[in-house]
Amino acid sequence: MSKVYVVQRPIKNKFGWVPDLTDAARYGALEIIFEGDDKPQFLPGPSVAKARRIMKDFGPDDYLLWAGGGDPIAVMIACMIAGELSPMVRVLRWERNMEEGERDRRKGWYMPVALELRKVKENDEYKSA
């Protein structure tokens, strides 16, 4: 079964709410990479090691999810490792509902987006992953 690797455990954002990951769970079991007290920007070496350990089985059927906020270095680390492990990286993007002409950031769903990072070489021919 697929896994959804959540870059950082969601915390209350500047708008006063915590992103809800319920819809993301339909894509696979949620696996948190970094907790709120992890500091990838200040401890990059140990953070890369931690992410590699947690993401060791990441493959083309899995997803990355960044719920927003937090440390952008954590996102970069997770993306780097996903790209090392798989030629295809799927991410979940939050799509906000439109209500009364305005987008409500609290309501919506996760939409998968596939990023083909490199071609896989088989028998001297390149093909999509």
C-alpha positions in Angstrom: 0.0 0.0 0.0 1.1 3.5 -0.7 2.4 5.9 2.0 2.0 9.6 2.3 5.2 11.1 3.7 4.2 14.2 5.6 7.2 16.6 5.7 6.3 18.2 9.0 3.5 17.5 11.5 1.0 20.3 11.0 0.8 23.0 13.7 -1.5 25.9 14.0 -0.8 28.4 11.2 -0.9 32.2 11.1 -4.7 32.0 10.4 -5.3 30.1 13.6 -6.2 26.6 12.3 -4.3 23.4 12.0 -4.3 21.8 8.5 -6.5 18.7 8.4 -4.8 15.7 6.8 -7.9 13.5 6.8 -8.4 13.6 3.0 -4.7 12.8 2.4 -5.1 9.5 4.2 -7.1 8.1 1.3 -3.9 8.0 -0.7 -2.1 5.9 1.9 -0.9 5.6 5.5 0.5 8.9 6.9 4.1 8.9 7.9 5.5 12.0 9.6 9.1 12.9 8.7 9.8 15.8 11.0 8.1 16.8 14.3 7.6 20.3 15.4 10.6 20.4 17.6 13.0 19.1 14.8 15.1 21.9 13.5 16.4 21.0 10.0 17.6 24.6 9.3 19.9 24.4 12.3 20.7 20.7 12.2 20.9 19.7 8.5 23.1 16.7 8.8 21.1 14.9 11.5 17.9 16.0 9.7 19.0 14.4 6.4 19.9 11.2 8.2 16.5 11.1 10.0 14.6 11.7 6.7 16.6 9.0 4.9 15.8 6.6 7.7 12.1 7.3 7.6 11.9 7.5 3.8 14.1 4.5 3.1 11.2 2.7 1.3 9.9 5.7 -0.7 8.9 4.7 -4.2 6.9 5.8 -7.2 3.6 4.7 -5.6 4.1 7.0 -2.5 3.4 10.6 -2.0 5.0 13.7 -0.4 2.8 16.1 1.4 3.8 19.5 2.8 0.9 20.9 4.8 2.3 24.4 4.7 4.2 26.5 7.3 7.1 25.1 9.1 10.7 24.9 7.9 11.3 25.2 4.2 14.6 23.3 4.6 12.6 20.3 5.7 10.7 20.4 2.4 13.9 20.6 0.5 15.4 17.7 2.4 12.3 15.5 1.8 12.2 16.4 -1.9 15.9 15.7 -2.3 15.6 12.3 -0.8 12.4 11.4 -2.7 14.3 12.3 -5.9 17.2 10.1 -4.9 15.0 7.1 -4.3 12.5 7.3 -7.1 12.5 8.7 -10.7 8.8 9.6 -10.2 7.8 11.7 -7.2 4.1 12.2 -6.5 3.0 15.0 -4.3 -0.4 16.0 -2.8 -1.5 19.5 -3.5 -4.3 21.2 -1.4 -7.1 22.4 -3.7 -9.3 24.9 -1.9 -13.0 25.0 -2.3 -14.7 28.0 -3.8 -17.5 29.4 -1.7 -19.4 32.6 -2.4 -16.7 33.7 -4.8 -13.8 33.4 -2.4 -11.5 30.5 -1.7 -11.9 29.0 1.7 -8.5 27.7 2.7 -10.0 25.5 5.4 -12.1 23.4 3.0 -11.0 21.4 0.1 -9.2 18.2 -0.9 -5.8 16.9 -1.8 -5.0 16.4 -5.5 -2.1 14.2 -6.7 0.5 15.7 -9.0 3.2 13.4 -10.5 6.7 14.9 -11.1 8.8 12.9 -13.4 12.3 13.8 -12.3 14.3 11.5 -14.6 13.9 8.8 -17.2 14.8 5.2 -16.3 17.4 3.7 -18.6 16.6 0.1 -19.7 18.4 -1.8 -22.4 20.1 1.4 -23.7 16.7 3.1 -24.1 15.2 5.8 -21.9 11.6 5.5 -20.9 9.2 7.1 -18.5 9.1 5.7 -14.9 
